[in-house]
Amino acid sequence: MLLDNKGFDLWANNYDLDVNLSNQTNTYPFAGYKDILATIYSEIMSKKPCRVLDIGIGTGILAAKLYEGGNDITGLDFSEEMLKIAFGKMPNAKLVQHNFTGGLPAEIAGEKFDFIVLTYAIHHLRYEEQREFILSALDYLSEDGRIIIGDIAFENTAMHVR
Ligand SMILES: C[S@@+](CC[C@H](N)C(=O)[O-])C[C@H]1O[C@@H](n2cnc3c(N)ncnc32)[C@H](O)[C@@H]1O
């Protein structure tokens, strides 16, 4: 079952620890997490300084590293508690509380980003919503901008529902 914003609020304080444990023990859902984030981090840092939009930013594990690396960070999340932790790591980032099931928020209307990243976030949309969401995000890319998605995936629907 997918969590709502209150569920993520309750998870926020333990999130970084849980991610680490799941990554270290190579278990679902964060097996490979650090490798995925490291790949995205290297890609963005090779083009820095960049304007980065992190959708479903959570506690800002990736974004905080990019922030420390000199990039400009905007982050969206519907969990107030996740955003509080992210804010503690990135006091000068633009963080917006927003539910992305309704698309992108008015607070970033007209803005352009060099990278839009979604790590472990887009699976919170139904498959049929994901395509539309990605298409709508294209309007927020700078001329050579890119969307990077790192997330869980399944070989087929049967594997997903197991
Ligand atoms: C599994 S966490 C991933 C956090 C971070 N991107 C990472 O890689 O560690 C998913 C995040 O997406 C947020 N999220 C889930 N559904 C959302 C929605 N509909 N709108 C906004 N944020 C959402 C959650 O609050 C949570 O912070």
The ligand as an SDF file (V2000), in Angstrom:
LIG
                    3D

 27 29  0  0  0  0  0  0  0  0999 V2000
   10.5710    6.9530   -0.9820 C   0  0  0  0  0  0  0  0  0  0  0  0
   10.6610    8.6970   -0.6810 S   0  0  0  0  0  0  0  0  0  0  0  0
   12.0220    9.2170   -1.7460 C   0  0  0  0  0  0  0  0  0  0  0  0
   12.6690   10.4670   -1.2120 C   0  0  0  0  0  0  0  0  0  0  0  0
   13.9170   10.9210   -1.9410 C   0  0  0  0  0  0  0  0  0  0  0  0
   13.6310   11.3340   -3.3070 N   0  0  0  0  0  0  0  0  0  0  0  0
   14.9620    9.8390   -1.9220 C   0  0  0  0  0  0  0  0  0  0  0  0
   15.4280    9.4110   -2.9930 O   0  0  0  0  0  0  0  0  0  0  0  0
   15.3620    9.4220   -0.8340 O   0  0  0  0  0  0  0  0  0  0  0  0
    9.2640    9.3210   -1.5990 C   0  0  0  0  0  0  0  0  0  0  0  0
    9.0270   10.7920   -1.3220 C   0  0  0  0  0  0  0  0  0  0  0  0
    8.0240   11.2450   -2.2180 O   0  0  0  0  0  0  0  0  0  0  0  0
    7.0730   11.9850   -1.4790 C   0  0  0  0  0  0  0  0  0  0  0  0
    5.7810   11.8060   -2.1750 N   0  0  0  0  0  0  0  0  0  0  0  0
    5.1080   10.6480   -2.3910 C   0  0  0  0  0  0  0  0  0  0  0  0
    3.9890   10.8750   -3.0580 N   0  0  0  0  0  0  0  0  0  0  0  0
    3.9310   12.2280   -3.2490 C   0  0  0  0  0  0  0  0  0  0  0  0
    2.9920   13.0860   -3.8750 C   0  0  0  0  0  0  0  0  0  0  0  0
    1.8630   12.6000   -4.4260 N   0  0  0  0  0  0  0  0  0  0  0  0
    3.2550   14.4050   -3.9080 N   0  0  0  0  0  0  0  0  0  0  0  0
    4.3790   14.9040   -3.3410 C   0  0  0  0  0  0  0  0  0  0  0  0
    5.3130   14.1460   -2.7260 N   0  0  0  0  0  0  0  0  0  0  0  0
    5.0860   12.8160   -2.6920 C   0  0  0  0  0  0  0  0  0  0  0  0
    7.0800   11.4180   -0.0820 C   0  0  0  0  0  0  0  0  0  0  0  0
    6.6090   12.3270    0.8960 O   0  0  0  0  0  0  0  0  0  0  0  0
    8.5460   11.0610    0.0920 C   0  0  0  0  0  0  0  0  0  0  0  0
    9.2670   12.1180    0.6670 O   0  0  0  0  0  0  0  0  0  0  0  0
  1  2  1  0
  2  3  1  0
  2 10  1  0
  3  4  1  0
  4  5  1  0
  5  6  1  0
  5  7  1  0
  7  8  2  0
  7  9  1  0
 10 11  1  0
 11 12  1  0
 11 26  1  0
 12 13  1  0
 13 14  1  0
 13 24  1  0
 14 15  1  0
 14 23  1  0
 15 16  2  0
 16 17  1  0
 17 18  1  0
 17 23  2  0
 18 19  1  0
 18 20  2  0
 20 21  1  0
 21 22  2  0
 22 23  1  0
 24 25  1  0
 24 26  1  0
 26 27  1  0
M  CHG  2   2   1   9  -1
M  END
$$$$
